């Protein structure tokens, strides 16, 4: 039992999604999931093969359902078991699970691609300045003292270094403070994203567009296998992929039990206004479930468009700002070199 738990815990998203993509390809050429597993056992090796062998054994000998066997070895999540076991189409089930997994993380990837360079440029610049400060500072002020002693001229007022070369302590504290600030902001973001995502959705609406299709796809995939609304929301509440969504699914379950419109809960959770309007319209016209797939596509397309707009607006700016930051630190080193050259000439 401990071995199975270890496999489940260490099977990362890339590996499990890779196995599901192999299932998808084999199903398209006429295999069922069990036969796809048998094929992959023959062609895979190492850890993946051992996992698939256990899945096959759990299905054929331990009488577990396909979904339960896959979930036991960490290939799918507990929220995905119903999709596999209750779906009338294995291909549609696997494709739906892969679609859900591809709907998360776009916001973070976009922000990282835009702002990682300038953020790292500051950090690298401060590190270089911290390493170079003793050499440049000592050389410059040593020559200033020599000029004063040999020539009787005090040029200290005319010799200035950039602040990060003047004091190593100041540079170190600035570096520590900067790294601490970055870590603190990241920690706050991921804390609220995990426990109070509605706060993140309000501050960063683009993140809401990133997560809304994921949430709606989870709901839609469980509903289309024949579960009623209350059961769908109860399952998602009990096995939510994110802690912060538990309150969302709990609210949806309560509203569904009372027969009320659930778009109110989405609104409280700071879903985008256009999404709320579409959800409200669909509920009023009683086409909520019929239009769910179209709504998911709409949000995905809107999300993609907003990401492209963000990149087009900030893409060039962040690249230029990164190079300007590097230039700022490099210019300080060159200024120190020019000071050394001028002081050397003054000694002649």
Secondary structure, 3 states (H helix, E strand, C coil): CHHHHHHHHHCCHHHHHHHHHHHHHHHHCCCCHHHHHHHHHHHCCHHHHHHHHHHHHHHHCCCCCHHHHHHHCCCCCHHHHHHHHHCCCHHHHHHHHHHHHCCCCHHHHHHHHHHHHHHHHHHHHHHHHHHHHHHHHHHHHHHHHHHHHHHCCCCHHHCCCCHHHHCHHHHHHHHHHHHHHHHHHHHHHHHHHHHCHHHHHHHCHHHHHHHHHHHHHHHHHHHCCCCCHHHHHHHHHHCCCCHHHHHHHHHHHHHHHHCCCCHHHHHHCCCCHHHHHHHHHHHHCCCCCCCHHHHHHHHHHHHHHHHHHHHHHHHHHHHHHHHHHHHHHHHHHHHHHHHHHHHHHHHC
